[in-house]
């Protein structure tokens, strides 16, 4: 029984897969947390572009 416990304790073959899984989970968490601010920033950029294009269109008509 002690031999089995030592052998299982020394087996590290699944450790890398678990580490990659944790890294992927943290990346997903970071993306999920940052998406609202990214969306807000992109909305601001597109609104600014829309406003500028509208003003340029009006200026071109005059």
Buried (B, 14 or more C-beta within 10 A) or exposed (E): EEEEEEEEEEEEEEEEEEEEEEEEEEEEEEEEEEEEEEEEEEEEEEEEEEEEEEEEEEEEEE
